[in-house]
């Protein structure tokens, strides 16, 4: 059973299963960090369960500067879990992998799915369950919050609920049964994934998602859970926004920039670069302009190379330059050196992209290179320096670059401050504080003196 309600001087204990917590250099890490911080501020003692930091060297890399803003009261437990399929050191390969690499990966994924229906992470189930049950024995947990992906974290919440009736909430972020990239349902209700999702959500105290279309998907799929679905958007961090008050109109040559993981399909990147080439050859304000791309080229072995990076390097003749990743502490300085931003994101109406909030807060012109019905367009609507939803048509994107160039040279402090004001409602700490307060209030209402939730 959960520990009794608060007494004098006692803070309740939150177990936060957040694989991707700092210093993992992932786009989700900022949300995870702020969630832990705001749950601390809401009166909880927070224990984070994640994986060992050296495991991230196989995937997203690490950024130690992300740890600087973690509340010192947060306790972090790192489990010795790692994805064997991302290992690139061939001397560490088992004999079966060396003999048949593709066959070995296929067998690994099938074994993983025997434990939990998630090919890359299902094999972590037993270790996660043992870890959280052990932590509960050492210090009773009052509430579990799990964030996905990976979805195998749901097993940790269910284990504590089934064995000790510890209430739990789920931060699904982009959801599970909705394919945010393909804008369709990801799996049916009777599939293994569908049964897991339904069983977990039936007892969840609350379900967080990042935007309204995903929330609508879950309210429609599970009408009896509608009042438990809460939109908690990602937002931006104040320390990532450059000072716009003294920013005068840009001079020539202009510098456009993209900051983030290159997760979009290579065809989308190619369309963007073709449009840049066209715009640079037809718009006088773009003569000699530079387009800087900062971030990782992909996951694992593709972080610093791969086909996308090669495509960027083949465009150096038109001022395209790939500069690699940027530490979180240096983000504001990078934005301060650019004249306009390029928002390249995949997906459609179910996808927002956390990067859009940071872009808005930079106070710079924004060129959108994504589907017209993308949820980023909903957020950007009304931003005074946005060039509009161009879609992926080469000519329209080229016009977007030209429009952004005109905005860059014609916008002074007033316009840039207005752009930052548009972003202000999406400041991350305020959004996550509201989420933390709502979850705490739900816990207070539904556990009362017994600590047993009644969803």
Backbone torsions as a table, in degrees:
resi	resn	phi	psi	omega
1	UNK	NA	150.0	174.8
2	UNK	-61.6	159.3	178.1
3	UNK	-64.8	156.9	179.4
4	UNK	-63.9	161.7	-177.7
5	UNK	-61.8	169.7	-172.5
6	UNK	-56.4	135.6	168.7
7	UNK	-112.1	-175.0	-179.7
8	UNK	-57.3	122.3	175.5
9	UNK	77.6	0.4	-177.4
10	UNK	-94.4	131.7	174.2
11	UNK	-105.0	136.1	178.1
12	UNK	-69.5	157.5	-172.5
13	UNK	-106.2	118.8	175.3
14	UNK	-102.7	127.4	171.2
15	UNK	-100.4	115.9	-174.7
16	UNK	-111.0	105.9	179.5
17	UNK	-88.4	103.0	-169.2
18	UNK	-135.3	79.8	178.4
19	UNK	-75.5	115.5	-170.7
20	UNK	121.0	4.6	177.5
21	UNK	-65.1	152.7	177.4
22	UNK	-49.3	143.5	14.5
23	UNK	-95.4	20.8	178.1
24	UNK	-58.1	129.3	-178.3
25	UNK	-88.0	64.6	-179.9
26	UNK	-115.8	156.1	180.0
27	UNK	-64.2	-29.2	-178.2
28	UNK	-77.9	-14.1	-171.2
29	UNK	-63.9	-29.6	-179.8
30	UNK	-68.6	-39.8	176.9
31	UNK	-64.7	-43.0	-178.5
32	UNK	-63.9	-43.5	179.5
33	UNK	-61.8	-46.3	-176.7
34	UNK	-70.4	-32.2	175.4
35	UNK	-60.7	-48.0	178.9
36	UNK	-60.7	-44.4	-179.4
37	UNK	-61.3	-44.4	-176.1
38	UNK	-74.8	-29.4	173.6
39	UNK	-68.2	-35.0	172.5
40	UNK	-60.4	-47.0	-178.6
41	UNK	-64.1	-26.8	-179.7
42	UNK	-83.3	2.6	173.6
43	UNK	106.3	12.3	-178.3
44	UNK	-102.3	147.7	162.8
45	UNK	-86.7	125.0	-171.0
46	UNK	-111.5	125.3	170.6
47	UNK	-112.5	120.0	179.8
48	UNK	-96.6	133.6	172.7
49	UNK	-110.8	121.3	178.7
50	UNK	-139.9	-164.1	178.3
51	UNK	-112.2	164.5	-176.3
52	UNK	-57.5	140.1	-174.8
53	UNK	-62.4	-30.5	-179.6
54	UNK	-69.5	-16.4	175.6
55	UNK	-65.6	-30.6	-178.6
56	UNK	-72.2	-17.0	176.5
57	UNK	-64.1	-22.5	178.2
58	UNK	-82.0	-14.6	-174.2
59	UNK	-124.1	-86.2	-172.3
60	UNK	-93.4	-14.3	-171.6
61	UNK	84.3	178.3	179.7
62	UNK	-127.3	157.4	176.6
63	UNK	-135.4	96.1	-176.7
64	UNK	-58.5	-24.7	-179.3
65	UNK	-65.4	-18.4	178.2
66	UNK	-65.4	-23.8	-177.9
67	UNK	-75.2	-18.0	-173.8
68	UNK	-62.0	-29.4	-175.5
69	UNK	-107.8	17.9	172.4
70	UNK	-81.0	129.1	177.9
71	UNK	-53.6	127.1	-176.6
72	UNK	-63.1	-14.7	178.4
73	UNK	-78.7	-13.9	-178.9
74	UNK	-75.0	126.7	174.6
75	UNK	-95.2	131.8	-177.7
76	UNK	-115.2	125.2	176.3
77	UNK	-109.0	120.3	-179.9
78	UNK	-103.5	121.0	178.9
79	UNK	-90.1	144.3	-178.0
80	UNK	-79.4	61.4	179.0
81	UNK	-111.0	143.4	177.8
82	UNK	-155.5	156.8	179.4
83	UNK	-87.5	109.0	-178.9
84	UNK	-63.6	-28.5	-177.1
85	UNK	-72.1	-13.8	178.3
86	UNK	-93.4	-3.6	179.5
87	UNK	-64.3	130.2	-179.2
88	UNK	-110.7	-7.2	178.6
89	UNK	-80.9	103.8	-172.1
90	UNK	-65.1	-21.5	178.0
91	UNK	-68.6	-15.7	178.9
92	UNK	-97.7	-1.6	-178.8
93	UNK	-68.9	138.2	169.9
94	UNK	-68.0	160.5	-176.5
95	UNK	-58.1	-39.6	-178.3
96	UNK	-63.1	-35.9	179.2
97	UNK	-72.4	-40.1	179.6
98	UNK	-62.7	-36.3	-177.8
99	UNK	-77.5	-35.5	-176.0
100	UNK	-147.7	79.9	-174.1
101	UNK	-56.2	-48.6	-177.6
102	UNK	-67.0	-40.7	178.7
103	UNK	-64.2	-38.2	179.0
104	UNK	-63.3	-44.8	179.2
105	UNK	-62.9	-42.2	179.4
106	UNK	-60.5	-44.8	179.6
107	UNK	-65.7	-39.0	178.0
108	UNK	-59.7	-45.2	-178.0
109	UNK	-67.6	-36.5	176.7
110	UNK	-65.0	-40.9	177.7
111	UNK	-63.7	-41.6	179.2
112	UNK	-58.9	-42.3	-177.1
113	UNK	-71.0	-16.1	174.5
114	UNK	-67.0	-29.3	179.6
115	UNK	-86.7	-40.7	-176.9
116	UNK	-160.5	141.3	-173.3
117	UNK	-74.4	63.8	175.9
118	UNK	-146.3	110.3	-168.1
119	UNK	-60.1	-40.4	-175.0
120	UNK	-82.8	-28.3	-169.0
121	UNK	-125.8	-6.1	-174.9
122	UNK	-55.4	-30.6	-179.5
123	UNK	-68.4	-9.5	178.6
124	UNK	-82.1	-6.7	-171.9
125	UNK	-53.6	-54.2	-174.5
126	UNK	-59.8	-42.8	-178.9
127	UNK	-65.4	-39.9	178.7
128	UNK	-65.0	-44.2	-179.4
129	UNK	-63.9	-44.1	178.0
130	UNK	-60.3	-42.2	-176.5
131	UNK	-63.8	-48.1	-175.7
132	UNK	-71.4	-34.3	176.7
133	UNK	-66.6	-37.3	176.5
134	UNK	-66.5	-39.9	178.2
135	UNK	-65.0	-37.8	178.7
136	UNK	-65.5	-38.0	177.4
137	UNK	-64.5	-39.3	-178.2
138	UNK	-70.9	-39.8	176.0
139	UNK	-150.8	113.9	-174.7
140	UNK	-53.7	137.7	-179.3
141	UNK	-95.1	133.9	177.6
142	UNK	-90.9	-32.3	-177.3
143	UNK	-152.5	137.0	173.7
144	UNK	-107.5	134.4	172.0
145	UNK	-122.7	122.9	177.6
146	UNK	-115.2	145.3	178.4
147	UNK	-123.7	138.2	-175.9
148	UNK	-120.0	138.5	21.6
149	UNK	-96.6	164.7	-2.7
150	UNK	-74.4	156.2	-177.1
151	UNK	-75.9	-16.0	178.9
152	UNK	-62.2	-16.9	175.8
153	UNK	-61.8	-22.8	177.7
154	UNK	-59.0	-31.0	-179.8
155	UNK	-62.9	-34.8	179.8
156	UNK	-64.1	-44.3	179.0
157	UNK	-64.0	-43.6	-178.5
158	UNK	-65.8	-37.2	-179.5
159	UNK	-62.2	-44.3	179.7
160	UNK	-69.1	-33.8	178.0
161	UNK	-69.0	-47.5	-175.1
162	UNK	-68.8	-35.5	-176.9
163	UNK	-90.9	-31.3	-173.3
164	UNK	-132.7	4.4	-179.1
165	UNK	54.7	39.4	174.1
166	UNK	-80.0	121.1	179.3
167	UNK	-62.9	156.2	-178.3
168	UNK	-146.1	158.2	174.0
169	UNK	-131.2	158.8	-176.1
170	UNK	-125.4	125.5	169.5
171	UNK	-99.5	95.1	-177.1
172	UNK	-78.2	-14.5	-177.8
173	UNK	54.4	-94.6	-178.4
174	UNK	-92.0	8.2	179.0
175	UNK	79.4	176.6	178.9
176	UNK	-124.2	-51.8	-176.9
177	UNK	-79.7	1.6	173.7
178	UNK	-112.9	131.3	176.0
179	UNK	-89.3	101.0	-174.1
180	UNK	-73.2	-19.7	177.9
181	UNK	-82.2	-46.6	-178.4
182	UNK	-88.4	-4.2	179.7
183	UNK	55.5	51.8	179.6
184	UNK	-153.9	173.3	176.1
185	UNK	-70.6	134.3	-174.5
186	UNK	-82.6	-33.1	-179.9
187	UNK	-160.5	159.4	-177.9
188	UNK	-82.2	166.1	-177.1
189	UNK	-68.1	-21.9	-177.8
190	UNK	-98.6	2.9	175.3
191	UNK	-74.2	164.3	176.1
192	UNK	-55.0	-42.5	178.5
193	UNK	-64.0	-42.2	-179.0
194	UNK	-62.6	-40.7	179.2
195	UNK	-67.0	-41.2	177.8
196	UNK	-62.3	-47.6	-177.4
197	UNK	-59.7	-46.8	-178.2
198	UNK	-62.2	-45.8	-178.0
199	UNK	-64.0	-40.4	-179.5
200	UNK	-69.2	-46.4	-175.6
201	UNK	-70.4	-27.9	-179.8
202	UNK	-56.2	-35.4	-177.0
203	UNK	-103.7	0.3	-177.0
204	UNK	-70.6	139.9	177.5
205	UNK	-69.4	-35.7	-179.1
206	UNK	-158.4	152.8	177.1
207	UNK	-126.9	117.1	177.5
208	UNK	-97.1	141.3	171.3
209	UNK	-138.6	167.6	-168.8
210	UNK	-94.0	-11.1	179.0
211	UNK	-155.0	171.0	-175.4
212	UNK	-68.9	-40.2	178.0
213	UNK	-59.7	-39.4	177.8
214	UNK	-67.9	-39.9	177.4
215	UNK	-59.9	-42.4	179.3
216	UNK	-63.6	-38.6	176.4
217	UNK	-56.3	-47.3	-176.7
218	UNK	-73.4	-34.7	177.6
219	UNK	-67.6	-32.2	177.8
220	UNK	-76.2	-41.8	-177.7
221	UNK	-70.5	-36.0	-178.7
222	UNK	-129.9	76.9	-175.5
223	UNK	-56.3	-32.2	-177.9
224	UNK	-71.3	-11.0	179.3
225	UNK	-103.3	4.3	-169.1
226	UNK	-53.7	-40.8	-176.3
227	UNK	-77.5	-7.5	177.5
228	UNK	-95.7	-9.8	-179.8
229	UNK	-82.8	125.0	-178.3
230	UNK	-129.0	132.3	175.5
231	UNK	-83.4	118.9	175.2
232	UNK	-125.1	96.6	-176.1
233	UNK	-69.7	164.6	-175.1
234	UNK	-75.6	-52.7	178.9
235	UNK	77.5	-174.3	-178.3
236	UNK	-128.8	159.4	177.9
237	UNK	-95.6	133.9	-176.2
238	UNK	-56.8	-36.2	-176.6
239	UNK	-74.2	-3.1	176.2
240	UNK	-94.5	-5.6	-177.3
241	UNK	-95.5	126.6	178.4
242	UNK	-73.2	162.8	176.9
243	UNK	-74.4	119.7	-178.5
244	UNK	-100.6	-9.4	-172.5
245	UNK	-61.2	-36.5	-177.7
246	UNK	-104.3	13.1	-175.1
247	UNK	-81.1	112.2	178.8
248	UNK	-85.3	167.2	176.2
249	UNK	-53.5	144.4	-175.9
250	UNK	-70.4	148.5	171.8
251	UNK	-99.8	171.9	-179.6
252	UNK	-95.7	152.5	-4.6
253	UNK	-76.2	151.9	-177.9
254	UNK	-83.8	153.9	174.4
255	UNK	-123.6	118.2	173.1
256	UNK	-94.1	155.7	-178.6
257	UNK	-144.5	149.7	170.8
258	UNK	-127.2	130.5	177.9
259	UNK	-127.9	120.9	177.7
260	UNK	151.1	176.7	176.0
261	UNK	-70.1	135.1	176.9
262	UNK	-82.5	75.9	-175.9
263	UNK	-93.2	-12.0	-179.2
264	UNK	-69.4	153.2	176.8
265	UNK	-58.1	151.7	-176.7
266	UNK	-62.8	-29.9	177.6
267	UNK	-64.1	-35.9	177.5
268	UNK	-68.3	-40.7	176.5
269	UNK	-64.5	-40.3	179.7
270	UNK	-63.2	-41.9	178.3
271	UNK	-61.7	-39.9	178.9
272	UNK	-64.2	-45.2	-178.7
273	UNK	-67.9	-35.3	175.2
274	UNK	-63.0	-41.0	179.1
275	UNK	-66.5	-39.4	177.1
276	UNK	-61.7	-43.4	179.7
277	UNK	-61.5	-43.3	179.3
278	UNK	-65.2	-46.8	-178.2
279	UNK	-62.7	-40.3	-178.2
280	UNK	-66.2	-27.8	-178.8
281	UNK	-88.0	-13.6	-174.7
282	UNK	-117.7	-21.7	-177.8
283	UNK	-102.6	115.8	-178.2
284	UNK	-55.9	-34.9	-179.1
285	UNK	-67.4	-15.3	-179.7
286	UNK	-100.3	4.7	177.2
287	UNK	-61.4	124.4	-179.2
288	UNK	74.2	8.3	-178.0
289	UNK	-68.2	157.1	-177.6
290	UNK	-118.5	143.9	176.5
291	UNK	-125.1	107.3	-177.7
292	UNK	-98.6	131.7	178.0
293	UNK	-114.4	120.4	-179.8
294	UNK	-122.0	140.5	179.7
295	UNK	135.3	-171.8	177.3
296	UNK	-88.0	146.8	178.6
297	UNK	-78.4	-12.4	-178.8
298	UNK	169.6	-157.0	179.7
299	UNK	-103.3	157.4	173.5
300	UNK	57.5	-128.5	-175.8
301	UNK	-66.6	-16.3	-178.9
302	UNK	-88.5	1.5	-174.5
303	UNK	-57.1	-42.8	-176.2
304	UNK	-112.2	8.2	-178.2
305	UNK	-151.8	-151.5	179.9
306	UNK	94.1	179.4	-173.3
307	UNK	-64.7	-35.8	-178.4
308	UNK	-67.8	-41.9	178.5
309	UNK	-66.0	-38.8	177.6
310	UNK	-62.7	-39.5	177.6
311	UNK	-62.9	-41.3	177.2
312	UNK	-62.5	-42.7	-177.8
313	UNK	-67.8	-27.9	177.2
314	UNK	-75.1	-7.1	179.0
315	UNK	-105.7	13.4	-179.4
316	UNK	-63.3	-23.2	-179.8
317	UNK	-67.2	-16.1	176.8
318	UNK	-114.2	30.9	171.7
319	UNK	81.6	15.9	178.2
320	UNK	-87.9	131.5	-178.4
321	UNK	-137.1	130.5	176.5
322	UNK	-99.1	123.3	-174.8
323	UNK	-111.8	1.2	178.6
324	UNK	80.7	-175.3	-173.8
325	UNK	-71.2	162.4	179.5
326	UNK	-126.0	130.0	174.4
327	UNK	-64.5	146.3	-178.0
328	UNK	-54.3	-38.6	-178.2
329	UNK	-64.7	-17.7	-176.3
330	UNK	-103.6	2.6	-172.8
331	UNK	-62.1	-47.0	-177.7
332	UNK	-59.8	-38.8	178.9
333	UNK	-65.7	-35.7	177.3
334	UNK	-65.1	-46.7	178.6
335	UNK	-60.9	-37.5	-178.7
336	UNK	-63.5	-22.9	179.9
337	UNK	-90.2	0.0	-178.7
338	UNK	-109.2	158.6	179.8
339	UNK	-104.2	-22.7	179.4
340	UNK	-158.0	160.2	-175.5
341	UNK	-120.5	151.0	177.8
342	UNK	-117.8	118.8	-179.4
343	UNK	-98.1	97.3	179.5
344	UNK	-104.4	106.9	-178.7
345	UNK	-139.0	149.3	179.3
346	UNK	-90.5	175.2	175.6
347	UNK	87.9	-172.3	-176.7
348	UNK	-140.4	-129.2	-169.9
349	UNK	-65.1	-24.2	180.0
350	UNK	-88.4	-7.2	-176.6
351	UNK	-105.9	135.2	174.7
352	UNK	-109.5	-48.9	-172.8
353	UNK	80.2	117.8	178.8
354	UNK	-62.0	-22.7	-176.7
355	UNK	-66.3	-26.0	-175.6
356	UNK	-61.8	-35.0	-178.9
357	UNK	-67.9	-42.2	178.6
358	UNK	-65.2	-40.2	177.5
359	UNK	-60.4	-45.6	-179.5
360	UNK	-60.5	-40.0	-176.8
361	UNK	-72.6	-13.1	179.5
362	UNK	-73.0	-18.4	179.0
363	UNK	70.9	31.0	-178.1
364	UNK	-120.8	158.3	172.6
365	UNK	-59.0	144.9	-176.9
366	UNK	-126.7	125.6	172.1
367	UNK	-99.8	124.7	179.9
368	UNK	-94.2	123.9	176.1
369	UNK	-119.6	74.6	-178.8
370	UNK	-157.5	173.5	179.5
371	UNK	-57.8	145.6	-176.0
372	UNK	-63.7	-32.1	-178.5
373	UNK	-91.7	15.8	-179.8
374	UNK	-61.7	144.4	179.6
375	UNK	-66.5	-20.1	174.4
376	UNK	-60.0	-32.7	178.1
377	UNK	-64.4	-36.0	177.8
378	UNK	-62.4	-43.3	-179.1
379	UNK	-69.8	-38.2	-176.2
380	UNK	-77.5	-19.0	-177.2
381	UNK	-53.3	123.4	-178.8
382	UNK	96.4	-9.7	176.7
383	UNK	-67.9	122.2	-171.0
384	UNK	-68.0	-15.1	-178.8
385	UNK	-115.1	20.9	176.9
386	UNK	-91.8	136.1	-178.4
387	UNK	-86.0	-1.4	178.4
388	UNK	98.1	169.9	180.0
389	UNK	-81.1	104.8	-176.1
390	UNK	-85.6	-13.2	-170.7
391	UNK	68.4	-152.7	-178.2
392	UNK	-119.2	17.5	175.6
393	UNK	-72.5	131.2	-173.9
394	UNK	-59.6	-45.7	-178.3
395	UNK	-64.9	-43.6	-179.6
396	UNK	-66.0	-38.4	176.5
397	UNK	-65.1	-40.0	177.5
398	UNK	-61.5	-41.1	176.5
399	UNK	-63.4	-35.8	177.5
400	UNK	-63.6	-41.0	176.1
401	UNK	-61.7	-43.1	-179.9
402	UNK	-64.4	-42.0	178.4
403	UNK	-61.4	-44.2	179.2
404	UNK	-63.5	-36.4	177.8
405	UNK	-62.4	-42.4	179.3
406	UNK	-66.0	-39.0	177.0
407	UNK	-64.5	-38.9	-177.8
408	UNK	-63.1	-43.5	-177.2
409	UNK	-82.5	-13.4	-176.8
410	UNK	-108.4	0.1	-174.8
411	UNK	-109.1	129.0	177.7
412	UNK	-108.7	-162.0	-176.8
413	UNK	-56.0	-39.0	-177.0
414	UNK	-62.5	-46.6	-179.5
415	UNK	-66.7	-38.0	-178.0
416	UNK	-71.3	-37.1	176.1
417	UNK	-67.6	-35.0	176.6
418	UNK	-64.6	-37.6	177.8
419	UNK	-64.7	-42.3	178.3
420	UNK	-67.3	-33.0	177.7
421	UNK	-64.2	-34.4	177.3
422	UNK	-61.7	-32.5	-177.8
423	UNK	-81.8	-19.8	-168.6
424	UNK	-56.2	-37.6	178.4
425	UNK	-62.6	-12.0	-177.4
426	UNK	-105.5	22.4	177.8
427	UNK	-65.3	127.1	-167.4
428	UNK	-60.2	-44.4	-174.8
429	UNK	-62.4	-35.9	178.5
430	UNK	-69.1	-42.1	179.3
431	UNK	-63.3	-45.4	-177.8
432	UNK	-73.1	-30.0	175.4
433	UNK	-63.2	-41.4	177.9
434	UNK	-63.2	-40.4	177.4
435	UNK	-63.9	-44.1	-179.9
436	UNK	-64.0	-40.8	179.9
437	UNK	-67.2	-38.5	178.4
438	UNK	-65.1	-44.1	-179.8
439	UNK	-64.7	-40.5	177.9
440	UNK	-62.9	-41.9	179.1
441	UNK	-64.9	-38.8	177.2
442	UNK	-63.2	-40.7	178.1
443	UNK	-62.8	-44.0	-179.6
444	UNK	-61.9	-43.9	-176.8
445	UNK	-69.4	-41.7	-167.4
446	UNK	-95.9	-13.7	177.2
447	UNK	-99.6	-31.4	179.6
448	UNK	49.1	-134.7	-175.3
449	UNK	-82.7	-23.1	-174.8
450	UNK	-85.2	-23.6	-175.9
451	UNK	77.6	7.7	-179.6
452	UNK	-99.2	121.8	-177.8
453	UNK	-71.3	151.9	175.1
454	UNK	-129.8	71.6	-177.8
455	UNK	-55.4	NA	NA
